[in-house]
Amino acid sequence: MLVAALLTLAAAPSPAAAGGAADTLVEARQASMKEMAAAAKAIVEMFDGKRAYDAPGFKAAAKTLSVRTGPALIAEFPAGTLGAPSGAKPEIDQARPEFEALARHIGRLAEALAAKADNAPPGITGDMRMGATLPMDGGSLLGKRPGAAQADPAGMPAEHLLHLILQDCSSCHSKFRQKVE
């Protein structure tokens, strides 16, 4: 299910018209989203056993998520680059504080994941896994979940951090992304 969601999120169409700074920014933003989706997919596949786990690959994918979220993600959505031909809804500007809070939350989770990946062992260990005691509370647009919102991301297992990142990505896309035909 997570891999299918990642592929959907990565399927951002290219802008119809080229030329102009806004078009260049939209193309760069779409490339960034595709890189994040590929990185998340790689980690998901490692934890699902569909791809061989390797610590350097995990580290590189987690680093990609970390550097492309938070302030970097916010910077990719300036006014004037929303709406067609981009899939970014113009409503981002009306809900800018909500959008930015979600981007920052994803960034904090991704930073914690990257820190864990920096010290990743040669194989997936039990403490990297979610475990039965961690709830998968539903995502919200502000990244606030009962229990999970107050938890320190640094204390969460890597797999759980990834799932929370994907939930926030899905929440953001459901509110702020439109299909472009």
C-alpha positions in Angstrom: 0.0 0.0 0.0 2.8 2.4 0.9 4.7 1.7 -2.3 1.5 2.4 -4.4 1.0 5.7 -2.5 4.6 6.6 -3.3 4.2 5.9 -6.9 1.1 8.0 -7.0 2.9 10.9 -5.3 5.8 10.7 -7.7 3.7 10.8 -10.8 3.7 14.5 -11.1 3.3 15.6 -14.7 5.8 17.9 -16.3 4.7 21.5 -17.0 3.1 21.9 -20.4 4.9 25.1 -21.2 8.6 25.7 -20.8 10.4 28.9 -20.5 10.0 31.4 -17.6 11.3 31.3 -14.1 8.0 29.9 -12.7 8.2 27.0 -15.1 11.8 26.3 -14.2 10.9 26.3 -10.5 7.9 24.0 -11.1 10.2 21.6 -13.0 12.7 21.7 -10.2 10.0 21.1 -7.6 8.6 18.1 -9.5 12.1 16.6 -9.8 12.6 17.1 -6.1 9.3 15.4 -5.3 10.3 12.5 -7.5 13.6 12.2 -5.7 11.8 12.1 -2.4 9.4 9.5 -3.6 12.2 7.3 -4.9 14.1 7.7 -1.6 11.1 6.8 0.5 10.3 3.9 -1.8 13.8 2.5 -1.4 13.5 2.6 2.4 10.0 1.1 2.3 11.3 -1.8 0.1 14.2 -2.4 2.4 12.0 -2.7 5.5 9.5 -4.8 3.5 12.2 -7.2 2.3 11.5 -6.3 -1.4 15.0 -4.8 -1.7 18.2 -5.9 0.0 18.9 -3.7 3.0 22.2 -1.8 2.8 23.2 0.8 5.3 24.8 3.2 2.8 21.6 3.1 0.6 19.5 3.7 3.7 21.7 6.6 4.7 21.6 8.2 1.2 17.8 7.8 0.9 17.2 9.2 4.4 19.5 12.1 3.7 17.6 12.9 0.5 14.4 13.1 2.5 16.0 15.3 5.2 17.5 17.9 2.8 14.4 18.2 0.7 11.9 18.7 3.5 11.3 21.4 6.1 12.5 24.9 5.0 13.7 23.5 1.6 10.2 22.1 0.9 8.6 25.4 1.9 11.0 27.3 -0.4 9.9 25.2 -3.4 6.3 26.6 -3.2 6.5 30.4 -3.5 3.5 32.4 -4.6 3.2 32.6 -8.4 4.2 29.0 -9.0 1.0 27.4 -7.8 -1.8 26.2 -10.0 -1.5 25.1 -13.6 0.7 23.8 -15.1 1.8 22.7 -11.6 -0.1 20.2 -9.5 0.3 22.5 -6.5 -3.1 24.0 -5.6 -3.3 27.8 -5.4 -5.0 27.2 -2.0 -1.5 26.8 -0.5 -1.4 30.5 -0.3 -4.7 30.8 1.6 -3.5 28.1 4.0 0.2 29.0 4.1 0.6 28.6 7.9 -0.9 25.1 7.7 1.2 24.1 4.7 4.4 25.4 6.3 3.6 23.7 9.6 3.2 20.4 7.8 6.4 20.9 5.8 8.3 21.7 9.0 6.9 18.6 10.8 7.9 16.4 7.9 11.3 18.0 8.1 11.7 17.2 11.8 10.7 13.6 11.2 13.1 13.3 8.2 16.0 14.8 10.2 15.4 12.2 12.9 15.3 9.5 10.3 18.6 10.7 8.7 20.2 10.8 12.2 19.2 7.2 12.7 20.5 6.3 9.2 23.9 7.9 10.0 24.4 5.3 12.7 22.6 2.4 10.8 24.0 -1.1 11.5 24.8 -3.4 8.7 21.4 -5.1 9.0 17.9 -4.2 10.1 17.7 -4.6 13.8 14.6 -4.9 16.0 15.0 -1.4 17.4 14.7 -0.1 13.8 11.3 -1.7 13.5 8.0 -0.2 14.5 7.0 -2.9 16.9 3.5 -3.7 18.2 3.5 -1.0 20.9 3.7 2.1 18.6 0.3 3.3 17.3 -0.1 4.3 13.7 -2.5 7.1 14.5 -4.0 8.7 11.5 -2.3 11.7 10.0 -3.6 15.2 10.2 -2.8 18.3 8.1 -0.9 19.8 11.0 1.0 16.6 11.8 -0.7 16.4 15.3 -1.6 13.0 16.4 -2.6 11.9 19.9 0.5 10.7 21.6 2.7 10.8 18.5 2.8 14.6 18.2 4.3 14.9 21.7 6.8 12.1 21.2 10.4 13.0 20.4 11.1 11.8 16.9 14.7 11.0 17.9 13.3 8.2 20.2 11.2 6.6 17.5 12.3 3.6 15.4 13.3 4.3 11.9 10.5 2.4 10.3 7.9 4.3 12.4 9.5 7.6 11.4 9.2 6.6 7.7 5.5 5.7 8.2 4.8 9.1 9.8 6.6 10.9 7.0 4.5 9.1 4.4 1.3 9.9 6.4 2.2 13.6 6.4 3.1 13.5 2.7 -0.3 11.9 1.9 -2.1 14.5 4.1 -0.3 17.3 2.3 -1.0 15.9 -1.2 -4.7 15.3 -0.4 -5.2 18.9 0.6 -2.7 20.8 -1.5 -2.2 18.8 -4.7 -4.5 18.6 -7.7 -4.5 16.3 -10.7 -3.1 18.0 -13.8 -4.4 16.6 -17.1 
